Amino acid sequence: MVYGDAFRFALADDVVAHELTHGVTQYESNLFYYYQSGAINESFSDLFGEYYDQINGQGSDDPSDQWLIGEDISGLGAIRSMSDPPAFDNPDKMSSPHYYKDEGDNGGVHYNSGVNNKAVFLMMNGGTFNGKTVTAIGWDKVSVIYYEVNTNLLTSGADYSDLYYALQQACTNLLGQDGITSGDCGQVKNAADAVEMNGQPAPGFNTDAPLCDAGNSPNTVFYDGLENGTSNWTFNNRAYTRWQLDSPDGAYARSGLHSLFASGQPGGVTDATASLTPIMIPPMVTYILNRHTVLAALGRDIILMVVCSSTAQMVVPPGWMQAPSLITMVTAVQSPAILVIPLWVAQGLWARAMGI
């Protein structure tokens, strides 16, 4: 690990522990460094950085410096606050006006870490926030709960809603260990509710396509989460390897461990395809559901094409042409017969299809 000397980051014990925690996360949950999964990644590093800062007896432990990230960086000073994220224009709850909704900072990974940072502070210090009262449970319990979340529960494409449930599951998993009680698990939920962790930063933000009309339940007749390889798929990659199982940089998935990955490098027209082996589906109203994430570069085109029997439908979800951007889409396509080709990259671009 190498630091530049502009601000002497290595003088800050919380910053050093923060960066080392990124290494742990990379080899455990491998949280995707974009948008909410990236914000959780950053927050995990903040919380373990602050944990180390508060227990090691080094650096500034003045009460006014507690819960500040980077207070020992000479020439720069603190860069975030876990107790008061809005002091640095970071959100302390999902509905905060400080929640960053644009594509800069990899989708706001440093800004939006404030949501979980505030939850950690409440679990540690207790207090009343946003109509919820939380009783402190202490570092010993908070640290092992989050370590369980990072190492055993979250997948790389997890968002804040996933973290909301994972925290509660982690606490349940650890009942009877490190002094953790069911009452502690109630406080974990209170803290997560206080920061609206299971909510959205704006109405209609990041919504999934509906599976069924009201009053109806889905009946899954085929599912491929790519956990058993690509035996259901045929790749036509032309001159270069485009479509493959997982990214060469690591597996990224919304659920499970694996996904399809397509690269647009080298650039140019690719006409590369990933084709699903034809499947027969019942003669009823049926939908094909795709969960996919795309990082699109300006001037590049990607086409999602579904071929149902002899009828081809091209689906262009809202916001598709935003570029450069990372767009997470859940697309439902009505199909009367056979799904043949769910994804077709028409021109070169880098695409990660997460947990299709």
N, C-alpha and C positions, 0 to 999 in steps of 0.2 A: 504494500500500500504506500503510495507516494503522495505527499502534500506539497503544494507550492508554498512559497514563503511570503506571499503578498500580505496576508493577514495573520500568519502563524496559527493556522487552524489546529496544528498538533498540540498547542498549549492547552486546548480545551478538552478535558477528560470526557465530557459528554459527547463531543463531536467524534473523538476517536472511537468510543464505544458504539456510537451511531453507525459509523462506517463499517466496523467489524460485524455489526448485526446485519447489515445488508448481505454480507457473505453467508451468514447463517440462513437468512431468508432465501437466498438464491438456491441453496442446496436442500431446503425443506419445502415450504409451500411454493417457492419460485414465483411469487406474486408478480404478475405482468406489470411492467413499469409504465402504465398509462391509466389515466382517469382514476376511478375509485380503487381499483386493485393497486395502482401505483401509490395512491394516497395512503392506503393501509400499509403498504410497504414502508413508506416514509415514517408513518406514525409508529410502527413497530420499532424502527431504529431510534426514534425520539424517546420512546418509553424506556427501552433498555439502556440508552445513553444516559437518560436522567436517573434511572435506577442506579447505575454505576456511579454517577456523579454524587448522588446523595448518600451512598454507603461507604465510599472509599476514603473519606477524610482528606481528600486532596482538592486543590482549586478553591474557588470561593464557595463557601457553604453558608454565607450570610442569608438569613431568612428572606431578604428582599430578592435574592438571586435564585432561590428555589423555584423550580418549574420553568426557568428560562433555559433555552437551548443556545449554547455558544457564548455564555456571558464572559468566558475567559479568553475569547478570541481578541488578541490585542489589535487595536486599530479598527475594529469593526464592532465588537460587542454582540449582544444577544440578537438572534435572528428569528426566534419564535418564542411564544409563551404557551405552555400547556395549561396553565391555570386561567389565562385570559387571552385566548387566540385572537379575538378582534383587535387587541392592542397592536398586532402586526398585520392587520387586515386579513386574518384567517377566520374561517367560520368556527363557531363553537356549537353549532347544531345544523342539521340539514337545511332548515328553512332560513338560515342566516343570509342577509344580503351580501355577506362576504363570500358566500360559496362561489367558487370560480367555475364558470360554465364554458369557457372558451378553450381553444386548442393549445395555447401557450403552456409552458412548463409541463409538457407531456400530459396536457389535460388537467393541470392544476394539482400535480402530485404533492408539491410542497404546501401549497395553500390549503387544500382540502384535508390534509392530515390533521387539521385542527379539530375535526369532528371527533375522531377517536382520541386525540390528545386530551380533549376536555373530559371525555368519559373516563380515561385513566386517572386524571386528577380527582374526579369525584369519587372514584373507587378508593383512592388513596387518602384523600383529605375529608371526604364527606361534604355535606352541605345541601342547600336547597337551590335548585336551578331549574328554570323553565317549568315550574309547577311540580317538580319531583324532588323528594327528599331522599338523600343517600347517606347511609351510615358507612364510615370508612372501614375497610377490611385489611389494609396494610400491604406493604411491598411483598412479604413472603407469599401471600396468597395471590395477589395481582400478577406477580411475575410468573408463577407456575401456570396460572390459568392462560395467560397469553402465550407462554411457551408451548403449552398443549395445543392451542389454536394454530400456531404457526407450524408446528412439526407434524401434527396428526389430523387436522381437520380441514384447513383451507386448501383450495386448489388455486392454480395460478390466475384464473380469471375471476376470482371472487370479488364481489362488491360489498358495499356496506350492509346490505340486507343479509348477505351470507355471513358476515362477521357478527351481526346481531344474534343470529341463531347459534353460530359456532361458539361464541362466548358462553352462552348458557349451557350448551352441550359440554364444553370443556369443564365447566364448573361441576356439572353432574358427574362427569367421568372421574373427577378428582375428589369426590366426597370421601371424607375420612382420611385423606392424605393432607399433610402440611396444615392440619387443623381446619380444613375447609368444611363448612357445614351447609345445610340447606338454606339457612338464613343468609349466609354469605352469597349464595347463588341468587337470592332475591335482591340483594344489593347490586350485584352485577347487572341484573335485568333493569333495575331502577336507573342505574347510570346510563345504560344503553338507551332506555326510553327517554331520559332527560335530554339527550342530544339528538333525539329523533332518528336514531341509527337505521331503523327499518322504514324510514320515510324517503321522500324524494325532494330535491331542492326546489322544484317547481312543478305545478300541475302538468301531467302528461310527459314528464321528463323520463327518458329511458324506459318507455313502457314496452311490454311484450305484446306481440300480436295475440288476439284472443283465440283460444283453442275451440271454444264452443259457444253457442248462444246461451243466454241465461237459462238456467234450469236443466241444462244438459251437461253430461260428463264425457270426457274423451275416452275412447276405446282404442288403444294403441295396437295396430296390426303389424307394424315394423318399426324397429329402432336400431340405429347403429351409432354408438358413442365412440367408436374407433378404439375401444379398449382391447379388442381382440385382433388388431391389425387391419389391413386394407383388403381382405379377401373379397369384400363386396364391391370393390372399386377397380376401375381400369383407368390408368393415366396415359394420356397422349401428350408427351412433353416436347416433342420435336427435337431441336438440336441441343437444348439445355435442360437440365433437371429443374422443373418448375414445381409441379405438384409432388408432394411426398408426405409421409407420416412424420409429423412434428417438424419444428424448425431446427436447422443445424445449430442454432444458438440455445436450444433447450425446448422442452415440451411446454406448451401453453394451452390450457384448456379451461373452458367455463365450468365443466364438471368432469370428474374423472381425471385422467393423467394425459390423455393423448388427443390430437386434433389433426386435421389436414392443414398443410401449409403450402402456400404457393409464393414463389419469389419472382419479381420482375427484373432481376439482375442476371445477366446483362440486359440493358434496355432494348426496346424495339418491339415490333409486333410479334406476339408469341403464338396466338391461336392454340394455346395449350388447354387441355380439357381434363377434368376429373369426372368420370362417368360412373354412376351407380348401376350395378347389375340390375336389369329390369325385374321388377317385382309385381306380382298381381295383387291388387287390392280390391276389396268388396265393391260391388256396384251400388254405392250409396254416396252421400255427400261426404267427401274425404278431403282432408287437407294435408299438405306436406309442410312440415315445420322445420325451418332452418335457423340455427343460431350461429351467427358468424360475425367476425370483427374484421374490418378492413382499414388499413392505413393507405390512403390514396394520395398520390402526388399530382400536382397540377399538370394538366395536359394528358393524363393517363385515363383510360377507360376500363371499367370492369362491368361485365354484364352477368347478372344472375338469370339463368335461363332454365326453365322447367319445361320438359317435353312430356306431355300427357297424351298417350296414344299418338295420334297424328297431329295434335294441336300443340303448338309451341306458344308459351306465354313469357314475355319478358317483364320482369318485375323491377320497377325502379322505386325503391322506398323514398319517403321524404328525406331531404338532406343528402341524398346520394351524391350529388355533384359538388358538395363542399370539398375543397381541396386547398392546401393539404390538410387532412384531418383523419382522425381515427373514428370510425363510425361503427357502433355496435348495433346490429339489426336482428330482429326476430321476425321472420317473414312467413306468413301462412299463405299457401297457394291452394286454391280449390282444384281438385284433380278427379276426373271420372274414371281413370284407368291405370296407366302405368307410368311411374316415374323413371325417366331414363337418364337425364343429365341435369343435376341441380346447380352446378357451377361452371361457368365458362369465362375464362379470362380472355378478353378480346385483344387487349394491348398490354404491354409490359407494365406491371406494377407489383409492389410488394404487398402481399395479402396474407393475413393470418385468419384462417377459418377455425374458430375456437369451439370445440365441443359440438360439432355438427350432429 
